[in-house]
Structure formats: structure tokens, C-alpha cells
Amino acid sequence: MTQTMTGKIVLITGAAGAIGTAAATLLASRGASIAAIDMASADFRALHKAIPDAKRLLVLHADVTDEAGFGAAVAQTVKTFGAIDAFFNNAGIEGPVAPIPSFPTEGFRKVMEVNVVGIFLGLKLVIPVMAKAGQGSIINSSSVAGLTGSSGLCAYVASKHAVLGLTRAAAVEWGGKGIRVNCINPGPIESRMMASIEEGASPGAGKAVHDGFAATIPMKRYGTPAEVAGLVAFLASDDAGYINGGAYTVDGGMTAA
């Protein structure tokens, strides 16, 4: 069954990235209007091409670590569309790849600021909007790195574990007010982020890292942004009406092995 999103308003952060664009595209195809937030430097061309109807796409420039700027973008979404029915709290960065003793402290702080404080601010700013309406679905972006460890990625792993904690806290706090909060935990996805991690793990040999990593996954391949988008669209829909506080893998069986 295809979940309809007709008439729904969906806010997405990190919207110009591979997964953000795929989610926006799928949700728009199912009838949603999209408010898309990303940095001013982000390339929104793919998003504009996927959603050519200007009445159903609002592009907003904001840094999710800047509460005032992020808040202004949320306010503009409500002013333009009147509501936020679903929120894909998706913005994140991978950070450096290095063992803990040589991991740059400022790099660690930056990852935590974007991946944890940014997710927290998304919850802080959007929950009041949904609470007024008495309903809403929030999907936070975690990762399989939020469920397991991974060498060389201490900041990313720590940040994605924190997203799982924020998800559970918000789900318990707001489930009784009609707001569902869940998180997705993608495995390796064909994207700029994974290419960056591969290159960081072995400079100049990213393709070999990619192929070696893919071979360890039960399905023997990376996922696609569209496959992650399918999970996001389901959790955003009314068909997921009793799903709250969950963490859902889309990882080809990686965490089952």
C-alpha cells in the first residue's frame, strides 16, 4: 500500500543532501508540500528539478546549529504552509576519520554541534508547532553507527548514539500529545558522505574500501537514498500512527550479522 501524503506539510533539514533530496522527492510525489532547509552554500538544483511546482516547495537557508536562524526557518514554514505535519530531522555531518588519540578535538565538537545540538534544536523548535495542532510525526536521522561501534569515527558514532537517546526521550515526553518521534538507522548508503568516509579511511583507495565494506553486508551492496526515503515516507504517514519511540534500520542486514 502506498501511503498518501496529500495535503501534508513536511519540513526537512539537510534537504539538499542525497537522502534529504530523495525523501523530499518521494514525499512530494505522494502529495506533500515540502519546506526544505539547508545551508546557504548547499546546491538545491536537484531538489528544484524533482519538485518543479513552486507552490509545493519552500527552500530555506539556515544553519541547524543557529537557534535564531533555524527558528526563523521554522516560523517561515508555518507562515507559508500553515502547519508542519511531519518533520525529517535529517541534517548531519560525518566529521574526520581518525583514531581517538589523534582525533581533532575541534572536529569532535563540530560533529556533536551539528549532529546532536542540531537535532535537539529541531525538536525544540518543531514540537511546539505540532503540539498546537495535537499531532505530528518526527523522524530523526541516526545511523547504524548509533547502534554499534566503528573504528575511526568516534565523533560520528557518539553523535548518532545521542540521536537515539533524544528520540526516545522525546517519544516518551510527547507521545501523549499526539506527536510520534522515531529515528532511522541507515547503513552504508551511496552518497557523498560515505565516499568521504571511505577516502578518510584510506586516502586514495576509497573504491577498495567501498567494495570491501559492501562485501561484509549480507545483501552485498550499499543502499540507495531512495531506499532510505521509503522508510521516512512510511514513518511520516498516518499508516505509522501507532509507531513511536522506535529505531528502524535500513541496512541490508548489516546489524543482523
C-alpha positions as CSV (number, residue, x, y, z in Angstrom):
1,M,0.0,0.0,0.0
2,T,1.3,3.4,-0.9
3,Q,1.0,5.9,1.9
4,T,-0.7,9.1,0.8
5,M,0.7,12.4,2.0
6,T,-1.9,14.5,0.1
7,G,-2.3,17.9,1.9
8,K,0.5,17.2,4.4
9,I,3.3,19.7,5.1
10,V,6.8,18.2,5.6
11,L,9.8,20.0,6.9
12,I,13.2,18.5,6.0
13,T,16.7,19.6,7.2
14,G,19.8,18.6,5.3
15,A,17.4,18.8,2.4
16,A,19.9,19.3,-0.3
17,G,21.9,16.1,0.5
18,A,21.3,12.8,-1.1
19,I,18.9,11.4,1.5
20,G,17.1,14.7,2.1
21,T,16.5,15.2,-1.6
22,A,15.3,11.6,-2.1
23,A,12.9,11.9,0.8
24,A,11.6,15.3,-0.4
25,T,11.1,13.9,-3.9
26,L,9.2,10.8,-2.7
27,L,7.0,12.7,-0.2
28,A,6.1,15.3,-2.8
29,S,5.2,12.5,-5.3
30,R,2.7,11.3,-2.7
31,G,1.1,14.7,-2.4
32,A,3.1,16.5,0.3
33,S,4.3,20.1,0.2
34,I,7.9,20.4,1.3
35,A,9.8,23.0,3.3
36,A,13.5,22.3,2.6
37,I,16.2,23.6,4.9
38,D,19.9,23.6,4.2
39,M,23.0,25.8,4.3
40,A,23.1,28.8,2.0
41,S,26.1,27.1,0.3
42,A,24.1,24.0,-0.5
43,D,23.2,23.0,-4.1
44,F,19.4,22.8,-4.3
45,R,19.3,22.2,-8.1
46,A,18.3,18.6,-7.8
47,L,15.5,19.4,-5.4
48,H,14.1,22.1,-7.7
49,K,14.3,19.7,-10.6
50,A,12.5,17.0,-8.7
51,I,9.8,19.4,-7.4
52,P,9.2,22.0,-10.1
53,D,5.9,23.3,-8.5
54,A,7.0,26.4,-6.6
55,K,3.8,26.3,-4.6
56,R,4.7,23.0,-3.1
57,L,8.4,23.7,-2.4
58,L,9.8,26.2,0.0
59,V,13.6,26.4,0.1
60,L,15.1,27.9,3.2
61,H,18.7,28.7,4.1
62,A,19.6,28.0,7.7
63,D,22.3,26.5,9.9
64,V,20.7,24.0,12.2
65,T,23.2,24.9,15.0
66,D,22.0,28.5,14.9
67,E,18.8,28.6,17.0
68,A,17.7,32.0,15.8
69,G,18.2,31.2,12.1
70,F,16.7,27.7,12.4
71,G,13.8,29.2,14.4
72,A,13.2,31.8,11.6
73,A,13.0,29.0,9.0
74,V,10.5,27.0,11.1
75,A,8.4,30.2,11.5
76,Q,8.5,30.8,7.8
77,T,7.4,27.3,7.1
78,V,4.3,27.8,9.3
79,K,3.7,31.2,7.8
80,T,3.8,29.8,4.3
81,F,2.0,26.5,4.7
82,G,0.1,26.9,8.0
83,A,1.4,23.8,9.7
84,I,4.1,21.1,10.0
85,D,2.6,17.6,9.8
86,A,5.9,15.7,9.6
87,F,9.5,16.7,10.3
88,F,12.5,14.8,8.9
89,N,15.2,16.0,11.3
90,N,18.0,14.9,9.0
91,A,20.9,17.4,8.9
92,G,24.2,15.8,9.8
93,I,27.9,15.6,9.0
94,E,30.4,12.8,9.1
95,G,33.4,14.6,10.5
96,P,37.1,13.5,10.4
97,V,38.2,9.8,10.3
98,A,41.0,9.1,12.8
99,P,41.8,7.0,15.8
100,I,40.7,8.6,19.2
101,P,44.2,9.7,20.3
102,S,44.7,11.7,17.1
103,F,41.1,12.8,16.6
104,P,41.0,16.6,16.4
105,T,39.1,18.0,19.3
106,E,37.5,20.8,17.3
107,G,36.4,18.2,14.7
108,F,34.7,16.3,17.5
109,R,33.0,19.4,18.8
110,K,31.8,20.3,15.3
111,V,30.2,16.9,14.7
112,M,28.4,17.0,18.1
113,E,27.2,20.5,17.4
114,V,25.6,19.6,14.1
115,N,24.5,16.1,14.8
116,V,23.3,16.4,18.4
117,V,22.6,20.1,19.1
118,G,21.1,20.4,15.6
119,I,18.8,17.5,16.2
120,F,17.9,18.9,19.7
121,L,17.1,22.3,18.3
122,G,14.9,20.7,15.6
123,L,12.9,19.0,18.3
124,K,12.8,22.1,20.5
125,L,11.5,24.3,17.6
126,V,9.1,22.0,15.8
127,I,7.4,20.2,18.8
128,P,5.6,23.4,19.9
129,V,4.2,23.8,16.4
130,M,2.9,20.2,16.3
131,A,1.7,20.4,19.9
132,K,-0.7,23.2,19.0
133,A,-2.1,21.0,16.3
134,G,-2.3,18.0,18.5
135,Q,-0.5,15.8,16.1
136,G,2.7,15.2,14.1
137,S,5.4,12.8,13.1
138,I,9.1,13.5,13.7
139,I,11.8,11.3,12.1
140,N,15.3,11.8,13.4
141,S,18.3,10.6,11.4
142,S,20.6,8.3,13.3
143,S,22.7,5.6,11.7
144,V,23.8,2.0,12.2
145,A,26.7,3.9,13.9
146,G,24.1,4.8,16.6
147,L,23.7,1.1,17.3
148,T,27.2,-0.3,17.0
149,G,30.8,1.0,17.2
150,S,33.0,1.8,14.3
151,S,36.8,2.4,14.2
152,G,38.0,5.9,13.3
153,L,34.6,7.5,13.6
154,C,34.3,8.2,17.4
155,A,32.5,11.6,17.0
156,Y,30.0,10.3,14.4
157,V,29.3,7.2,16.5
158,A,28.9,9.2,19.7
159,S,26.6,11.7,18.0
160,K,24.4,9.0,16.4
161,H,24.0,7.2,19.7
162,A,22.9,10.5,21.2
163,V,20.2,10.9,18.5
164,L,18.8,7.6,19.6
165,G,18.6,8.9,23.1
166,L,17.0,12.1,22.1
167,T,14.4,10.2,20.1
168,R,13.4,8.0,23.0
169,A,13.2,10.9,25.4
170,A,11.0,13.0,23.0
171,A,8.8,10.0,22.2
172,V,8.0,9.4,25.9
173,E,7.6,13.1,26.6
174,W,5.3,13.9,23.7
175,G,3.6,10.7,22.6
176,G,0.6,11.5,24.8
177,K,0.2,14.8,22.9
178,G,-0.2,13.1,19.6
179,I,3.4,13.6,18.4
180,R,5.3,10.5,17.3
181,V,9.1,10.5,17.4
182,N,11.1,7.8,15.7
183,C,14.6,7.5,14.2
184,I,16.0,5.8,11.2
185,N,19.3,4.0,11.3
186,P,20.7,3.7,7.7
187,G,23.7,1.5,6.9
188,P,26.1,2.5,4.2
189,I,24.3,4.5,1.5
190,E,25.7,5.5,-1.9
191,S,26.3,9.2,-1.2
192,R,28.9,11.9,-0.8
193,M,29.1,11.2,2.9
194,M,30.1,7.6,2.5
195,A,32.6,8.5,-0.2
196,S,34.1,10.9,2.3
197,I,34.3,8.3,5.0
198,E,35.9,5.8,2.6
199,E,38.5,8.3,1.4
200,G,39.2,9.2,5.0
201,A,39.7,5.6,6.0
202,S,42.2,5.0,3.2
203,P,43.2,8.1,1.2
204,G,43.5,7.3,-2.5
205,A,41.9,3.9,-2.1
206,G,38.3,4.8,-1.4
207,K,36.9,2.4,-4.1
208,A,38.7,-0.5,-2.4
209,V,37.3,0.4,0.9
210,H,33.8,0.7,-0.6
211,D,34.0,-2.7,-2.2
212,G,35.4,-4.4,0.9
213,F,32.8,-2.9,3.1
214,A,30.0,-3.8,0.8
215,A,31.2,-7.4,0.8
216,T,30.6,-7.6,4.6
217,I,26.9,-6.6,4.3
218,P,24.5,-9.6,3.9
219,M,23.0,-8.1,0.8
220,K,26.4,-7.4,-0.6
221,R,25.8,-3.8,-1.6
222,Y,25.2,-0.3,-0.2
223,G,21.7,1.0,0.0
224,T,20.4,3.9,-2.1
225,P,19.0,7.2,-0.9
226,A,15.6,6.2,-2.4
227,E,15.5,3.1,-0.1
228,V,16.0,5.3,2.9
229,A,13.3,7.7,1.7
230,G,10.8,4.8,1.6
231,L,11.2,4.3,5.3
232,V,11.0,8.0,6.0
233,A,7.8,8.3,4.0
234,F,6.2,5.4,5.9
235,L,7.0,6.8,9.3
236,A,5.7,10.2,8.2
237,S,2.4,8.7,7.1
238,D,-0.8,8.0,9.0
239,D,-0.2,4.3,8.4
240,A,2.5,4.5,11.1
241,G,0.0,6.0,13.5
242,Y,1.0,3.7,16.5
243,I,4.7,3.7,15.9
244,N,6.5,5.9,18.5
245,G,10.0,5.7,20.0
246,G,11.4,3.2,17.6
247,A,14.7,2.9,15.8
248,Y,14.5,1.4,12.4
249,T,17.4,0.0,10.4
250,V,17.6,0.2,6.6
251,D,21.0,-1.5,6.3
252,G,20.8,-4.6,4.1
253,G,21.1,-6.8,7.2
254,M,24.3,-5.3,8.4
255,T,23.3,-5.1,12.1
256,A,21.8,-8.6,11.9
257,A,25.1,-10.2,11.0
